[in-house]
Amino acid sequence: MAMLGDLARINAGTNTVGPSNHEVMKRQNIQYDRIISRIKNNPIAACVIVLGTIVIALSAFTGAARNLFSLITKKQPEAARMALSQMSLEYTPEAFVRSGEKGDITAVNLFLAAGMDPNATDKEGNTALMYEAKKGHTPILDALLKAKADVNKKNRGGGTALSWAASAGKTDSLRILLDKGADAAAINEAFISAACLGQLEVLRILLDRGADVNKVGSNALRCAAASTFVGVTEEERNDTVGFMLDLGTDVNEQNENGWTALLSATERGHASVVRTLLNRGADVNTACDCPGFRGGGWTALMIAALRGHTEIVRSLLDKGADVNAKNANNGRTPLMVAVLDGSTDVVRALLKRDADINEKDISGKTALDLAEESLDGEIRAKILQMLRNAEPK
C-alpha cells in the first residue's frame, strides 16, 4: 500500500506549484527507483499493483461495453419488428406459431428477437415447438429451446411437443426434447402416441428413457389395435401390437367403458390384429359396456356382424365365439345384428356355424321377423331365403 501511495504522490506532484521542473523530475526519478527496488524485493507487492491496474481498466471497459450492449438491445426488438413488417408478418402469437409450422427459421428468429413469448400458442393451444418437433426442424427447435420454450407445455388436447415428435417418428427431435427435460407424464403420453402410429423405434427409445408400461401399456395396446391413422400399414399396426404384448401388457384389460384391444380391433376391421390378439389369449366372448356405442353390451362377434367384417367373424368363430350370445341391452344375437345390417356374407357364415334362427330379442322378434320388417329389395329376398332354408324341416 505504501508503494501505491508513492505512485499517487508522484502523479500528484506533476500538478503542484513549488520547486522547479528539474527538481520535480529529480524527485520523481528517485521515487520511481525506490518503487522499482521494492518491487524487485517483493513480488507480492508487484502483483497487487498489476491487479489494481487491471481492475481499473476493466471497470472502465465494462462500463463502456454495458452502455454499448444497452444501445444494441434497445434497438434490436424494434429492428426485428420492422423486419417482420417488411416480410408482411404481423407481430402476433398466431403468426409466430404459423411461421414455426412452415419451418421459417428467419421469421422465428425475428419473432424471438422482437420479444415474442416462445410459448405463445395458436387457437388450438399448439406451440411453435410442437410443430418443429413434428416436422423435425432441429435448428428451429434448438432456437426455441434456447429462448426457454417449455418442453412440457400441453395443447388443448393434452398433447406435448414430445408426443408430436413421437407420432411423427422424428427421433432426432425426440432425443433433443428428452435431453431438455421432458417429464415422466410427457414421456408416457408420447409412448401412447407412438403406439397409435406404429412407431416401434420411438417406443424403444421411450422405454429406455423411462416410459412406464405398467401405467400406460394397456392404453398403448388398445390404441395400436384400433389405429386408423393414414400412413400406418397393417403390418406396422400388427407388429406394434405384438411388441406391446411381448412387454407383458394384459391382452384382456378393459378401459373405463369396457373396451379391450380385441373389441377395438374388431370394430376397426383389422383382421390380422384380431388374429394376433386371439392367438395371444384374448377372451373372444368379453362384452363391453361401451354405452356410447349403440347402447353397449356388445361382444366382438356382434361388432364384427354389425360392421360386416366377414373374415373377422370367421376368425372369432374359429376361436370359440358364442354364435348365439345375446346383447344384454336389446337381446339381439349376432345373426339378428347381421340381418339388420343386410350383410349376406356374414349371415351365411353365422348360419353355417349353427346360429339359432328362432332366438328372440327383448321385443319378441326373431331374425326372420327383423328381415321382413327392415329389409327391402334384392338383399331382403336373399336373406329371407337363407333364413327359411335354415329353418328346421
TORKOL-4160 file (C-alpha; in steps of 0.2 Angstrom, whole numbers, padded with zeros to 4 digits, m for minus):
393
<pt num="1" X="0000" Y="0000" Z="0000"/>
<pt num="2" X="0015" Y="0011" Z="0003"/>
<pt num="3" X="0020" Y="0009" Z="m0015"/>
<pt num="4" X="0003" Y="0014" Z="m0021"/>
<pt num="5" X="0004" Y="0029" Z="m0011"/>
<pt num="6" X="0021" Y="0034" Z="m0018"/>
<pt num="7" X="0014" Y="0032" Z="m0035"/>
<pt num="8" X="m0001" Y="0043" Z="m0031"/>
<pt num="9" X="0011" Y="0056" Z="m0024"/>
<pt num="10" X="0022" Y="0056" Z="m0040"/>
<pt num="11" X="0007" Y="0058" Z="m0051"/>
<pt num="12" X="0000" Y="0072" Z="m0039"/>
<pt num="13" X="0017" Y="0081" Z="m0039"/>
<pt num="14" X="0016" Y="0085" Z="m0058"/>
<pt num="15" X="0001" Y="0096" Z="m0054"/>
<pt num="16" X="0008" Y="0106" Z="m0039"/>
<pt num="17" X="0016" Y="0123" Z="m0039"/>
<pt num="18" X="0033" Y="0124" Z="m0030"/>
<pt num="19" X="0050" Y="0118" Z="m0035"/>
<pt num="20" X="0057" Y="0119" Z="m0052"/>
<pt num="21" X="0053" Y="0106" Z="m0065"/>
<pt num="22" X="0071" Y="0100" Z="m0064"/>
<pt num="23" X="0069" Y="0097" Z="m0046"/>
<pt num="24" X="0052" Y="0089" Z="m0048"/>
<pt num="25" X="0059" Y="0077" Z="m0061"/>
<pt num="26" X="0074" Y="0073" Z="m0050"/>
<pt num="27" X="0062" Y="0068" Z="m0035"/>
<pt num="28" X="0051" Y="0058" Z="m0046"/>
<pt num="29" X="0066" Y="0048" Z="m0053"/>
<pt num="30" X="0072" Y="0045" Z="m0035"/>
<pt num="31" X="0054" Y="0039" Z="m0030"/>
<pt num="32" X="0052" Y="0028" Z="m0046"/>
<pt num="33" X="0069" Y="0020" Z="m0042"/>
<pt num="34" X="0064" Y="0017" Z="m0024"/>
<pt num="35" X="0047" Y="0008" Z="m0030"/>
<pt num="36" X="0056" Y="m0002" Z="m0043"/>
<pt num="37" X="0068" Y="m0008" Z="m0030"/>
<pt num="38" X="0054" Y="m0013" Z="m0018"/>
<pt num="39" X="0045" Y="m0022" Z="m0032"/>
<pt num="40" X="0061" Y="m0032" Z="m0036"/>
<pt num="41" X="0062" Y="m0037" Z="m0017"/>
<pt num="42" X="0044" Y="m0040" Z="m0015"/>
<pt num="43" X="0035" Y="m0050" Z="m0029"/>
<pt num="44" X="0018" Y="m0050" Z="m0020"/>
<pt num="45" X="0018" Y="m0031" Z="m0020"/>
<pt num="46" X="0021" Y="m0031" Z="m0039"/>
<pt num="47" X="0005" Y="m0042" Z="m0041"/>
<pt num="48" X="m0005" Y="m0030" Z="m0031"/>
<pt num="49" X="0000" Y="m0016" Z="m0042"/>
<pt num="50" X="m0003" Y="m0025" Z="m0058"/>
<pt num="51" X="m0020" Y="m0032" Z="m0052"/>
<pt num="52" X="m0025" Y="m0014" Z="m0046"/>
<pt num="53" X="m0021" Y="m0008" Z="m0064"/>
<pt num="54" X="m0031" Y="m0022" Z="m0072"/>
<pt num="55" X="m0046" Y="m0018" Z="m0061"/>
<pt num="56" X="m0046" Y="0000" Z="m0065"/>
<pt num="57" X="m0045" Y="m0004" Z="m0084"/>
<pt num="58" X="m0059" Y="m0017" Z="m0083"/>
<pt num="59" X="m0071" Y="m0006" Z="m0074"/>
<pt num="60" X="m0069" Y="0007" Z="m0087"/>
<pt num="61" X="m0071" Y="m0005" Z="m0101"/>
<pt num="62" X="m0086" Y="m0014" Z="m0093"/>
<pt num="63" X="m0095" Y="0002" Z="m0091"/>
<pt num="64" X="m0092" Y="0006" Z="m0110"/>
<pt num="65" X="m0097" Y="m0012" Z="m0115"/>
<pt num="66" X="m0113" Y="m0011" Z="m0104"/>
<pt num="67" X="m0118" Y="0005" Z="m0112"/>
<pt num="68" X="m0115" Y="m0002" Z="m0130"/>
<pt num="69" X="m0125" Y="m0018" Z="m0126"/>
<pt num="70" X="m0139" Y="m0007" Z="m0119"/>
<pt num="71" X="m0140" Y="0003" Z="m0135"/>
<pt num="72" X="m0140" Y="m0013" Z="m0146"/>
<pt num="73" X="m0153" Y="m0022" Z="m0136"/>
<pt num="74" X="m0164" Y="m0007" Z="m0135"/>
<pt num="75" X="m0164" Y="m0006" Z="m0154"/>
<pt num="76" X="m0165" Y="m0025" Z="m0158"/>
<pt num="77" X="m0183" Y="m0028" Z="m0154"/>
<pt num="78" X="m0188" Y="m0013" Z="m0164"/>
<pt num="79" X="m0177" Y="m0018" Z="m0179"/>
<pt num="80" X="m0184" Y="m0036" Z="m0178"/>
<pt num="81" X="m0202" Y="m0030" Z="m0179"/>
<pt num="82" X="m0198" Y="m0019" Z="m0193"/>
<pt num="83" X="m0190" Y="m0033" Z="m0202"/>
<pt num="84" X="m0206" Y="m0044" Z="m0199"/>
<pt num="85" X="m0217" Y="m0030" Z="m0206"/>
<pt num="86" X="m0206" Y="m0030" Z="m0222"/>
<pt num="87" X="m0210" Y="m0048" Z="m0223"/>
<pt num="88" X="m0228" Y="m0045" Z="m0222"/>
<pt num="89" X="m0229" Y="m0054" Z="m0205"/>
<pt num="90" X="m0240" Y="m0047" Z="m0191"/>
<pt num="91" X="m0232" Y="m0047" Z="m0173"/>
<pt num="92" X="m0245" Y="m0059" Z="m0166"/>
<pt num="93" X="m0244" Y="m0076" Z="m0157"/>
<pt num="94" X="m0254" Y="m0084" Z="m0172"/>
<pt num="95" X="m0241" Y="m0078" Z="m0185"/>
<pt num="96" X="m0227" Y="m0083" Z="m0174"/>
<pt num="97" X="m0234" Y="m0101" Z="m0172"/>
<pt num="98" X="m0238" Y="m0102" Z="m0191"/>
<pt num="99" X="m0220" Y="m0097" Z="m0195"/>
<pt num="100" X="m0215" Y="m0112" Z="m0185"/>
<pt num="101" X="m0227" Y="m0123" Z="m0193"/>
<pt num="102" X="m0220" Y="m0118" Z="m0210"/>
<pt num="103" X="m0202" Y="m0120" Z="m0204"/>
<pt num="104" X="m0197" Y="m0102" Z="m0207"/>
<pt num="105" X="m0181" Y="m0101" Z="m0196"/>
<pt num="106" X="m0178" Y="m0082" Z="m0202"/>
<pt num="107" X="m0196" Y="m0077" Z="m0196"/>
<pt num="108" X="m0195" Y="m0087" Z="m0180"/>
<pt num="109" X="m0178" Y="m0079" Z="m0175"/>
<pt num="110" X="m0185" Y="m0062" Z="m0179"/>
<pt num="111" X="m0201" Y="m0065" Z="m0168"/>
<pt num="112" X="m0190" Y="m0071" Z="m0154"/>
<pt num="113" X="m0178" Y="m0056" Z="m0156"/>
<pt num="114" X="m0193" Y="m0044" Z="m0156"/>
<pt num="115" X="m0198" Y="m0051" Z="m0139"/>
<pt num="116" X="m0211" Y="m0064" Z="m0143"/>
<pt num="117" X="m0215" Y="m0077" Z="m0130"/>
<pt num="118" X="m0208" Y="m0094" Z="m0136"/>
<pt num="119" X="m0223" Y="m0102" Z="m0128"/>
<pt num="120" X="m0236" Y="m0092" Z="m0137"/>
<pt num="121" X="m0250" Y="m0103" Z="m0145"/>
<pt num="122" X="m0262" Y="m0103" Z="m0159"/>
<pt num="123" X="m0281" Y="m0105" Z="m0156"/>
<pt num="124" X="m0279" Y="m0124" Z="m0153"/>
<pt num="125" X="m0266" Y="m0121" Z="m0140"/>
<pt num="126" X="m0252" Y="m0128" Z="m0151"/>
<pt num="127" X="m0235" Y="m0120" Z="m0149"/>
<pt num="128" X="m0221" Y="m0117" Z="m0162"/>
<pt num="129" X="m0211" Y="m0130" Z="m0153"/>
<pt num="130" X="m0224" Y="m0144" Z="m0156"/>
<pt num="131" X="m0224" Y="m0140" Z="m0175"/>
<pt num="132" X="m0205" Y="m0140" Z="m0175"/>
<pt num="133" X="m0204" Y="m0157" Z="m0166"/>
<pt num="134" X="m0217" Y="m0165" Z="m0178"/>
<pt num="135" X="m0208" Y="m0158" Z="m0193"/>
<pt num="136" X="m0190" Y="m0162" Z="m0187"/>
<pt num="137" X="m0183" Y="m0145" Z="m0189"/>
<pt num="138" X="m0170" Y="m0146" Z="m0177"/>
<pt num="139" X="m0161" Y="m0129" Z="m0180"/>
<pt num="140" X="m0178" Y="m0120" Z="m0176"/>
<pt num="141" X="m0181" Y="m0132" Z="m0161"/>
<pt num="142" X="m0164" Y="m0128" Z="m0154"/>
<pt num="143" X="m0168" Y="m0109" Z="m0156"/>
<pt num="144" X="m0184" Y="m0111" Z="m0147"/>
<pt num="145" X="m0177" Y="m0121" Z="m0133"/>
<pt num="146" X="m0163" Y="m0108" Z="m0131"/>
<pt num="147" X="m0177" Y="m0095" Z="m0129"/>
<pt num="148" X="m0184" Y="m0105" Z="m0115"/>
<pt num="149" X="m0198" Y="m0114" Z="m0124"/>
<pt num="150" X="m0207" Y="m0126" Z="m0112"/>
<pt num="151" X="m0204" Y="m0144" Z="m0117"/>
<pt num="152" X="m0219" Y="m0150" Z="m0107"/>
<pt num="153" X="m0232" Y="m0137" Z="m0112"/>
<pt num="154" X="m0249" Y="m0146" Z="m0117"/>
<pt num="155" X="m0261" Y="m0140" Z="m0130"/>
<pt num="156" X="m0280" Y="m0142" Z="m0128"/>
<pt num="157" X="m0280" Y="m0160" Z="m0132"/>
<pt num="158" X="m0266" Y="m0164" Z="m0119"/>
<pt num="159" X="m0253" Y="m0166" Z="m0132"/>
<pt num="160" X="m0235" Y="m0160" Z="m0130"/>
<pt num="161" X="m0220" Y="m0157" Z="m0142"/>
<pt num="162" X="m0213" Y="m0174" Z="m0137"/>
<pt num="163" X="m0230" Y="m0183" Z="m0141"/>
<pt num="164" X="m0230" Y="m0174" Z="m0158"/>
<pt num="165" X="m0212" Y="m0180" Z="m0162"/>
<pt num="166" X="m0216" Y="m0197" Z="m0156"/>
<pt num="167" X="m0231" Y="m0198" Z="m0168"/>
<pt num="168" X="m0221" Y="m0192" Z="m0182"/>
<pt num="169" X="m0207" Y="m0204" Z="m0179"/>
<pt num="170" X="m0194" Y="m0189" Z="m0178"/>
<pt num="171" X="m0181" Y="m0197" Z="m0167"/>
<pt num="172" X="m0169" Y="m0183" Z="m0168"/>
<pt num="173" X="m0182" Y="m0171" Z="m0161"/>
<pt num="174" X="m0187" Y="m0184" Z="m0148"/>
<pt num="175" X="m0170" Y="m0185" Z="m0141"/>
<pt num="176" X="m0167" Y="m0167" Z="m0140"/>
<pt num="177" X="m0183" Y="m0164" Z="m0131"/>
<pt num="178" X="m0179" Y="m0179" Z="m0119"/>
<pt num="179" X="m0162" Y="m0171" Z="m0115"/>
<pt num="180" X="m0171" Y="m0154" Z="m0112"/>
<pt num="181" X="m0181" Y="m0160" Z="m0098"/>
<pt num="182" X="m0197" Y="m0169" Z="m0104"/>
<pt num="183" X="m0205" Y="m0175" Z="m0089"/>
<pt num="184" X="m0212" Y="m0193" Z="m0085"/>
<pt num="185" X="m0230" Y="m0188" Z="m0089"/>
<pt num="186" X="m0225" Y="m0182" Z="m0106"/>
<pt num="187" X="m0214" Y="m0197" Z="m0109"/>
<pt num="188" X="m0229" Y="m0209" Z="m0105"/>
<pt num="189" X="m0241" Y="m0198" Z="m0116"/>
<pt num="190" X="m0228" Y="m0199" Z="m0130"/>
<pt num="191" X="m0227" Y="m0218" Z="m0128"/>
<pt num="192" X="m0246" Y="m0220" Z="m0132"/>
<pt num="193" X="m0244" Y="m0208" Z="m0147"/>
<pt num="194" X="m0230" Y="m0218" Z="m0154"/>
<pt num="195" X="m0240" Y="m0235" Z="m0152"/>
<pt num="196" X="m0255" Y="m0227" Z="m0161"/>
<pt num="197" X="m0244" Y="m0223" Z="m0176"/>
<pt num="198" X="m0234" Y="m0239" Z="m0176"/>
<pt num="199" X="m0218" Y="m0231" Z="m0172"/>
<pt num="200" X="m0208" Y="m0245" Z="m0165"/>
<pt num="201" X="m0191" Y="m0236" Z="m0164"/>
<pt num="202" X="m0199" Y="m0222" Z="m0155"/>
<pt num="203" X="m0207" Y="m0235" Z="m0142"/>
<pt num="204" X="m0189" Y="m0242" Z="m0139"/>
<pt num="205" X="m0182" Y="m0225" Z="m0136"/>
<pt num="206" X="m0195" Y="m0220" Z="m0124"/>
<pt num="207" X="m0194" Y="m0237" Z="m0115"/>
<pt num="208" X="m0175" Y="m0233" Z="m0112"/>
<pt num="209" X="m0180" Y="m0216" Z="m0106"/>
<pt num="210" X="m0192" Y="m0222" Z="m0093"/>
<pt num="211" X="m0209" Y="m0225" Z="m0101"/>
<pt num="212" X="m0220" Y="m0234" Z="m0088"/>
<pt num="213" X="m0228" Y="m0249" Z="m0097"/>
<pt num="214" X="m0237" Y="m0254" Z="m0081"/>
<pt num="215" X="m0246" Y="m0237" Z="m0081"/>
<pt num="216" X="m0249" Y="m0234" Z="m0100"/>
<pt num="217" X="m0246" Y="m0251" Z="m0108"/>
<pt num="218" X="m0264" Y="m0256" Z="m0110"/>
<pt num="219" X="m0269" Y="m0239" Z="m0117"/>
<pt num="220" X="m0255" Y="m0240" Z="m0129"/>
<pt num="221" X="m0260" Y="m0258" Z="m0134"/>
<pt num="222" X="m0279" Y="m0253" Z="m0137"/>
<pt num="223" X="m0273" Y="m0238" Z="m0147"/>
<pt num="224" X="m0262" Y="m0248" Z="m0158"/>
<pt num="225" X="m0276" Y="m0261" Z="m0161"/>
<pt num="226" X="m0289" Y="m0248" Z="m0165"/>
<pt num="227" X="m0277" Y="m0236" Z="m0175"/>
<pt num="228" X="m0284" Y="m0229" Z="m0192"/>
<pt num="229" X="m0271" Y="m0216" Z="m0195"/>
<pt num="230" X="m0267" Y="m0213" Z="m0213"/>
<pt num="231" X="m0249" Y="m0220" Z="m0217"/>
<pt num="232" X="m0249" Y="m0234" Z="m0204"/>
<pt num="233" X="m0249" Y="m0251" Z="m0213"/>
<pt num="234" X="m0257" Y="m0266" Z="m0206"/>
<pt num="235" X="m0240" Y="m0274" Z="m0204"/>
<pt num="236" X="m0234" Y="m0259" Z="m0193"/>
<pt num="237" X="m0250" Y="m0260" Z="m0183"/>
<pt num="238" X="m0249" Y="m0278" Z="m0180"/>
<pt num="239" X="m0230" Y="m0278" Z="m0176"/>
<pt num="240" X="m0234" Y="m0264" Z="m0163"/>
<pt num="241" X="m0247" Y="m0275" Z="m0155"/>
<pt num="242" X="m0235" Y="m0289" Z="m0154"/>
<pt num="243" X="m0222" Y="m0278" Z="m0147"/>
<pt num="244" X="m0234" Y="m0272" Z="m0133"/>
<pt num="245" X="m0239" Y="m0290" Z="m0129"/>
<pt num="246" X="m0221" Y="m0295" Z="m0128"/>
<pt num="247" X="m0218" Y="m0282" Z="m0115"/>
<pt num="248" X="m0231" Y="m0291" Z="m0104"/>
<pt num="249" X="m0246" Y="m0280" Z="m0107"/>
<pt num="250" X="m0263" Y="m0288" Z="m0102"/>
<pt num="251" X="m0272" Y="m0293" Z="m0118"/>
<pt num="252" X="m0289" Y="m0293" Z="m0109"/>
<pt num="253" X="m0288" Y="m0277" Z="m0099"/>
<pt num="254" X="m0303" Y="m0266" Z="m0102"/>
<pt num="255" X="m0304" Y="m0247" Z="m0101"/>
<pt num="256" X="m0317" Y="m0237" Z="m0092"/>
<pt num="257" X="m0330" Y="m0241" Z="m0105"/>
<pt num="258" X="m0326" Y="m0259" Z="m0106"/>
<pt num="259" X="m0316" Y="m0259" Z="m0122"/>
<pt num="260" X="m0302" Y="m0272" Z="m0125"/>
<pt num="261" X="m0289" Y="m0272" Z="m0138"/>
<pt num="262" X="m0299" Y="m0286" Z="m0147"/>
<pt num="263" X="m0315" Y="m0277" Z="m0147"/>
<pt num="264" X="m0307" Y="m0261" Z="m0153"/>
<pt num="265" X="m0298" Y="m0270" Z="m0167"/>
<pt num="266" X="m0314" Y="m0279" Z="m0172"/>
<pt num="267" X="m0323" Y="m0263" Z="m0173"/>
<pt num="268" X="m0310" Y="m0255" Z="m0184"/>
<pt num="269" X="m0309" Y="m0271" Z="m0195"/>
<pt num="270" X="m0291" Y="m0275" Z="m0193"/>
<pt num="271" X="m0291" Y="m0294" Z="m0197"/>
<pt num="272" X="m0273" Y="m0298" Z="m0194"/>
<pt num="273" X="m0273" Y="m0289" Z="m0177"/>
<pt num="274" X="m0288" Y="m0298" Z="m0172"/>
<pt num="275" X="m0279" Y="m0315" Z="m0176"/>
<pt num="276" X="m0264" Y="m0309" Z="m0167"/>
<pt num="277" X="m0274" Y="m0305" Z="m0151"/>
<pt num="278" X="m0284" Y="m0321" Z="m0152"/>
<pt num="279" X="m0268" Y="m0331" Z="m0153"/>
<pt num="280" X="m0260" Y="m0322" Z="m0138"/>
<pt num="281" X="m0275" Y="m0326" Z="m0127"/>
<pt num="282" X="m0288" Y="m0313" Z="m0130"/>
<pt num="283" X="m0305" Y="m0318" Z="m0122"/>
<pt num="284" X="m0316" Y="m0320" Z="m0138"/>
<pt num="285" X="m0333" Y="m0318" Z="m0128"/>
<pt num="286" X="m0329" Y="m0302" Z="m0117"/>
<pt num="287" X="m0343" Y="m0290" Z="m0119"/>
<pt num="288" X="m0341" Y="m0271" Z="m0117"/>
<pt num="289" X="m0352" Y="m0259" Z="m0108"/>
<pt num="290" X="m0347" Y="m0246" Z="m0121"/>
<pt num="291" X="m0363" Y="m0236" Z="m0118"/>
<pt num="292" X="m0359" Y="m0223" Z="m0131"/>
<pt num="293" X="m0358" Y="m0237" Z="m0144"/>
<pt num="294" X="m0376" Y="m0241" Z="m0149"/>
<pt num="295" X="m0382" Y="m0244" Z="m0131"/>
<pt num="296" X="m0367" Y="m0255" Z="m0127"/>
<pt num="297" X="m0367" Y="m0274" Z="m0122"/>
<pt num="298" X="m0358" Y="m0280" Z="m0137"/>
<pt num="299" X="m0346" Y="m0295" Z="m0140"/>
<pt num="300" X="m0333" Y="m0295" Z="m0153"/>
<pt num="301" X="m0344" Y="m0306" Z="m0164"/>
<pt num="302" X="m0358" Y="m0294" Z="m0163"/>
<pt num="303" X="m0347" Y="m0280" Z="m0168"/>
<pt num="304" X="m0340" Y="m0289" Z="m0182"/>
<pt num="305" X="m0358" Y="m0294" Z="m0188"/>
<pt num="306" X="m0363" Y="m0276" Z="m0186"/>
<pt num="307" X="m0348" Y="m0270" Z="m0197"/>
<pt num="308" X="m0350" Y="m0283" Z="m0210"/>
<pt num="309" X="m0332" Y="m0290" Z="m0206"/>
<pt num="310" X="m0334" Y="m0307" Z="m0213"/>
<pt num="311" X="m0316" Y="m0313" Z="m0211"/>
<pt num="312" X="m0316" Y="m0307" Z="m0193"/>
<pt num="313" X="m0332" Y="m0316" Z="m0190"/>
<pt num="314" X="m0324" Y="m0332" Z="m0196"/>
<pt num="315" X="m0308" Y="m0329" Z="m0185"/>
<pt num="316" X="m0319" Y="m0326" Z="m0170"/>
<pt num="317" X="m0330" Y="m0342" Z="m0173"/>
<pt num="318" X="m0314" Y="m0352" Z="m0175"/>
<pt num="319" X="m0308" Y="m0347" Z="m0158"/>
<pt num="320" X="m0325" Y="m0351" Z="m0149"/>
<pt num="321" X="m0335" Y="m0336" Z="m0150"/>
<pt num="322" X="m0353" Y="m0339" Z="m0144"/>
<pt num="323" X="m0363" Y="m0338" Z="m0160"/>
<pt num="324" X="m0380" Y="m0336" Z="m0150"/>
<pt num="325" X="m0374" Y="m0324" Z="m0137"/>
<pt num="326" X="m0387" Y="m0310" Z="m0133"/>
<pt num="327" X="m0384" Y="m0292" Z="m0131"/>
<pt num="328" X="m0388" Y="m0288" Z="m0113"/>
<pt num="329" X="m0397" Y="m0272" Z="m0118"/>
<pt num="330" X="m0408" Y="m0277" Z="m0133"/>
<pt num="331" X="m0407" Y="m0296" Z="m0133"/>
<pt num="332" X="m0401" Y="m0297" Z="m0151"/>
<pt num="333" X="m0389" Y="m0311" Z="m0157"/>
<pt num="334" X="m0375" Y="m0309" Z="m0169"/>
<pt num="335" X="m0387" Y="m0316" Z="m0183"/>
<pt num="336" X="m0400" Y="m0303" Z="m0179"/>
<pt num="337" X="m0387" Y="m0289" Z="m0180"/>
<pt num="338" X="m0381" Y="m0296" Z="m0197"/>
<pt num="339" X="m0398" Y="m0297" Z="m0204"/>
<pt num="340" X="m0402" Y="m0279" Z="m0199"/>
<pt num="341" X="m0385" Y="m0274" Z="m0207"/>
<pt num="342" X="m0390" Y="m0283" Z="m0223"/>
<pt num="343" X="m0374" Y="m0292" Z="m0223"/>
<pt num="344" X="m0377" Y="m0308" Z="m0233"/>
<pt num="345" X="m0360" Y="m0315" Z="m0231"/>
<pt num="346" X="m0360" Y="m0313" Z="m0213"/>
<pt num="347" X="m0377" Y="m0321" Z="m0211"/>
<pt num="348" X="m0371" Y="m0335" Z="m0222"/>
<pt num="349" X="m0356" Y="m0338" Z="m0211"/>
<pt num="350" X="m0366" Y="m0337" Z="m0195"/>
<pt num="351" X="m0379" Y="m0350" Z="m0201"/>
<pt num="352" X="m0365" Y="m0362" Z="m0206"/>
<pt num="353" X="m0360" Y="m0361" Z="m0188"/>
<pt num="354" X="m0377" Y="m0366" Z="m0182"/>
<pt num="355" X="m0384" Y="m0349" Z="m0177"/>
<pt num="356" X="m0401" Y="m0351" Z="m0170"/>
<pt num="357" X="m0414" Y="m0343" Z="m0181"/>
<pt num="358" X="m0428" Y="m0345" Z="m0168"/>
<pt num="359" X="m0419" Y="m0334" Z="m0154"/>
<pt num="360" X="m0430" Y="m0318" Z="m0150"/>
<pt num="361" X="m0424" Y="m0301" Z="m0144"/>
<pt num="362" X="m0432" Y="m0291" Z="m0130"/>
<pt num="363" X="m0446" Y="m0286" Z="m0141"/>
<pt num="364" X="m0450" Y="m0304" Z="m0145"/>
<pt num="365" X="m0444" Y="m0304" Z="m0163"/>
<pt num="366" X="m0433" Y="m0317" Z="m0172"/>
<pt num="367" X="m0420" Y="m0314" Z="m0186"/>
<pt num="368" X="m0434" Y="m0318" Z="m0199"/>
<pt num="369" X="m0446" Y="m0305" Z="m0192"/>
<pt num="370" X="m0432" Y="m0292" Z="m0192"/>
<pt num="371" X="m0428" Y="m0296" Z="m0210"/>
<pt num="372" X="m0446" Y="m0295" Z="m0216"/>
<pt num="373" X="m0449" Y="m0278" Z="m0207"/>
<pt num="374" X="m0432" Y="m0269" Z="m0210"/>
<pt num="375" X="m0425" Y="m0275" Z="m0227"/>
<pt num="376" X="m0431" Y="m0272" Z="m0245"/>
<pt num="377" X="m0426" Y="m0276" Z="m0262"/>
<pt num="378" X="m0414" Y="m0290" Z="m0268"/>
<pt num="379" X="m0405" Y="m0291" Z="m0251"/>
<pt num="380" X="m0421" Y="m0294" Z="m0242"/>
<pt num="381" X="m0425" Y="m0308" Z="m0254"/>
<pt num="382" X="m0408" Y="m0316" Z="m0252"/>
<pt num="383" X="m0408" Y="m0315" Z="m0233"/>
<pt num="384" X="m0426" Y="m0321" Z="m0231"/>
<pt num="385" X="m0421" Y="m0336" Z="m0242"/>
<pt num="386" X="m0406" Y="m0341" Z="m0232"/>
<pt num="387" X="m0416" Y="m0340" Z="m0216"/>
<pt num="388" X="m0430" Y="m0350" Z="m0222"/>
<pt num="389" X="m0418" Y="m0363" Z="m0229"/>
<pt num="390" X="m0410" Y="m0364" Z="m0211"/>
<pt num="391" X="m0427" Y="m0367" Z="m0203"/>
<pt num="392" X="m0429" Y="m0385" Z="m0196"/>
<pt num="393" X="m0438" Y="m0396" Z="m0208"/>
